[in-house]
């Protein structure tokens, strides 16, 4: 039986398609790995803080429901305002709408990180307003 000659071409085409699919899968895997590395990267922590910042931390740790936040979310936080000692108050709201508050020194090193659940958002907002009035 005579062959058409296309049989020899079918294998390279199939191999090429498979290689492309493998490369795409690898890109997705690398993207997932990059995300996990970023997610697990901790922020640099400040080694000293001012008296002003100590007072602000005291206010924050006394907010009902305040829980210490993981430093990986620090870089996702957006600056809200700066205290008179140049400490930056930053806020991050995660996809579940949980509010995280962070304090950063003037070199953008983390001083404090905490979050509250939905039930305590009002308490955190009040604390932020008080901090802004008293220490800004």
C-alpha positions, 0 to 999 in steps of 0.5 A: 500500500502506497503511503501519502508521505504525510505520515512522516510530518505528523509526528513532528507536528504532534511533538511541536504541539506537545512541546508548546503545551508543556512550555505553557504549563511550565510558564503557568507553574513558574507564575504560581511559584513566583506568586508563592515566593512573593506571598511568603516573603517577609518585610524588613522589620525596623530595629527601633521606634520613637516614643510617638510610634510606641504610643500609636502601637499601644493604641492599635494593640488595644483595638478590640479584635486586633491580631498580629498580621503577617509581614508579607502583606506589608508591601501591599498596604497603601499609605494613608498618612504620615505621623509627626515622627515620619512614621507612615500609617498604611492600610491593606484590605484583603480580598475577604475585606479584612482590614490590615494596618501597618506602621512603617518607618521612614525607610519603609521598614515595618514597625507594626502590622495588625488586622481586625475582622469585619465585626471590629472595622468600626473600632479600627476606623475610630483608632485610625481617626484618633491617631491621625488627630493626635499624632499627625 
